[in-house]
Amino acid sequence: MTFAPVTVSLPIADRPTSYRFYRDGLGLDAVGELADDGLPEPLQFAVNDGLRLMLIPSGGFGWVIGGNEVAARGQSECVLSLDVASPAEADALVERARAAGAQVVTEPAAQPWGYAGTFADPDGHLWMVSVTQE
């Protein structure tokens, strides 16, 4: 069985803020039909051919998660990772995200396994940008 594309859904506080961040900060392209607010509904971005990111207002996230609670800002259960080709690309992407409103959690730096930096989007979701050694 194969699934393509895989969609990762994240709760968000504000559609326009999240739209601008993912468009301007990560350079992702939104997909879908425009709603009355001028943004695609559902708000989705193509990360690559096999992955989409869907951003759902926290109030509407409940129908998916049932009796579970949306994690409060600052509580993380996962880290989303983007691989890039070089440390310079990692530095540039983290700076682009910072300029779009990200909070840099760890500055890009050499690690024993490669090179990486981590930032939080406007809703506190963690993203790691990395270059892994082959």
N, C-alpha and C positions, 0 to 999 in steps of 0.2 A: 504494500500500500504506500502511495506517495501523496504528499500534501503540498500543493504549490498554488499560490504563495502561502507561507505561514504568516499569520497576523498576530502581532503582539499588541495588546490593548493596555493603555495606561489611563488612570483617572487624572483629570485636570481640573483646575479651578476656573479658567477663563479661556474660551475658544480663541478669541483674537490674539491674546498674549501668546498662547501656545503655537498658534499658526505662524505668527511672526518669528518666534524663536526657532522653530524647526525649519522654516523657509530660509531665514537670514543666518541663523547660527550654524546650522548643519548643511544648508544648501540643498535640502530635500525638496522634491516636487510633490505637491498635493495632487490627489486623484479623486475623481468623483464629480457628481453634479452639484452645482452651487445652490445653497439654501438662501433664505431671505436675507441673512446677514452677510451674504457675499462670499461665504466660505463653504468648502465642500461639506456635505452631510451624507454619511458620517465623515468626520475629519480624519482622513487617512493620508499617509505619505508613503511613497515607494522608496524603500531603503535600497533594495536591489531586486533582481528578477524573482527571487524566492522569498522576499520578506517585505511585509507592509507593517507600518506602525499606525494603530488606530487610537486616537485621543478622545476619551469619553468624559464629559462633565461628571464630576464626582456624584452629583445627585442622581444621574441616570445610570451610574455604574452598578447600583444596587441590584437591578434585575438580573445581572449576570452572576454576581457573587452571593446571592441569596442571603442567608443569615450571617455571613462573614462581614467584617468591617473593613472599610478602606483604611489602609495604614496612614497614620498621621505623618505630616511632613517631618523628615528627619529619621524615619524608620524605614529601613530598606531590606527587602527580601531578595532582591536580585540586582545585578549590575548588567547593563546592556553594553556590549562591546562593539567597537568599530575598529577593524584592522586597516592600517594604512601602510604605504610602501616604505616610508622613511621617517626618521626622527623629525626632519624639517616639516613634513606633512602633518605629523602629530602635533608639533608646536603650533603650526598655522591653524589647524582645526580647533584646538583648545582656545587659542586667541580669538578666533572667529566666534566661538560659542560664548566666550567671556564678553565680547563686545555686544552680543545679542542678549545679554542678561544672565548668563550662567554664573554660578558660583563655582570657582575652581576649588576642588577638594584636595587634590594633590597635583602639584605642578609637574609637567612632563619631565621625566628624568630617566636615566639608565637604571635598569633593574637587572638582577642576576639572569633573568630569563628573556630580557629584551628591553624595550623602551616604552614607557606609558605615562599617561596623565589621566586624571579623573575629574569630571565636573558634574554638577547637579543642574538640571533644567529648572525652569521657573516653578515647577511643582515639586522639586526635590528628588526627581528620579535620577539615579546615578548612571553616568555614561563613562566608560573607559575607552580611551583612544590608545591603541597600542601597535607596536611594530615587534613582531616576535622573531627571534633568531631561528634560523633554519639549521 
